[in-house]
Amino acid sequence: MNHPFHHLHHVCIVVHDLDKAVAYYESLGMGPWFDYPKGQPYVAFDVPNKAASDAMRYKCLDLGNFQLQLCQPSLLDSPQRQFLDTRGEGVYHLGFEVKDCDEAEAHARQAGVLPTARGRRADRSGFTYFDTRAGAGVVLEVRRTA
């Protein structure tokens, strides 16, 4: 397997006001923005707070070599809300595209990195977030697009 943190898919920035942030980026000529595509429902969904996860708002922008995501967490407790409240706006995570989420997760576990959240759809697409902030400075995520 290739290293799971090899192919950058997106950078996610947590913001206080999603509409204001999108308007700012648009003023710089960056667009068009679109809502994060939720896709098929997850058959496995293990996150710290499902209600908070469901309430997050995202906007995405496809650039030439990666996607920029803006995330506005709700007021409900979540890792993204905690980040915003303690650190302010900024890069929350880097997302990497992988061929197999389960294999990538196993590879990261072998390296001593534990998941903090994960979701899988019936076709095995999905995501895993890892507890990497202390060592990497940001959360790292692997994902497989459906």
N, C-alpha and C positions, 0 to 999 in steps of 0.2 A: 504494500500500500504506500502511496505517496504520503508524506507528512500531512496531517489534517489541517495545519495552519499554513498552507502554501498559496492557495488561490483566493485572494481577497475578493469578496462579493460586495460588501457594503461597510460603510462607517455610519454608526448611529449616534446622533447628537441629541441629548436630552435638553428640552427647552421649557420655559415657563409658559409661553404663549405661542402655540403652533401657528396660528394665523399671522401673527406679527412676524415670526421668524420666516415664514414662507414669503410674506410681502417683502421683507428685506432682501432675501435671496433673489426674488423676482426683480427688484430694483437694480440688481447687479447684472441682470440679463440671464439669470439661471432659471430654466423651466423647460417644459411644463412639468408641474408636480402632479402626482396622482396618489390616491389613497392606497395604503398597503393592501395588497390582495390577500384576503384571509384564506381563500382556497377551501378545500374540503375539510370537514371537521376532523379533529384529532381523535384517534382511538385510544391513545395514551397521552395524558396531559398532566405533568407533574410540575407545578409552579408554586412559589411561595404563597400566592394569594390569587386565586382564579378570578374573583370579582375585580380586583385591581388590574389584572392582566387584560380582562375583557374590556375594561373601561379606558385603556390607553388609546390615545389618538396618534396616528402615524401619517406622515406624508413622505413620499419617495420621489427621487429625481435620478433618472438614469443618465450618467455621464459617460464619457468615452471608454473608461477603463474600470469603473466601479459605480455602485449606487450610493447615493447619499440619502440617509433616512433621518427624519426629524421625529422625535417622540415627545409627546406631552403626556406625562403620567397623570392619572386622576389624583385626588386627595387621599385615596385609600393607600394603605401601607403596601409598598412594593420596593424592590431593590432600586428601581429607577427613581421613585419618589424620595427614598432615603438619600440617593446620590445627589439629586437636585437640592434637597433641603440642606445637606451638609457641605457640598462642594460648589453648588451653583451650576449654571448651564455648562455643558461641555461634552466631550466624547465619552459615551458610556461604554460602547462595545465595538469591536471589530468582528464582522461576520465573514466566515470563510465557506465557500462552496465545496462540498465533498461528494463523492460518488455514493458513499454508503455511510449514513449517520451512525449506525450501530458500530461499524468497524472503526470509524473515527473516534467515537466515544471510548471504545475499548483501548485504542492506541493512547489516548490522552490519560486514561486511568492508569495504564502501565507506566506512564511518565510521572504518576503521582498527582495528577490534576483531577479533582473531583467535580462532578456536575452540580449545578445549583438549580437548574430547571431544564425540562426536556419535554418534547412533544413529538408524537409520531402519528402519521396518517396511515390508512389501510395500505397504501402503496409504498410505505416505509419512507416517504419524504418527511421532512420535519426539521427539528432543531435540537441542539443541546448547548446550553450556556455553561461555562466553567468558572470555578473559583480561582481566577488568575490575577485579580486586581493587585494583590500584594507583590507579586513577582513581575507582572507585565505592565502594571500601571493602568490597565483597562481590563474589562471583562472580554474574554475571547469566546466566540460562538462558532459552531459548525452547523451547516444546514445543507439540506438537499432540496432543491426546488422540484416540485411535482412536474 
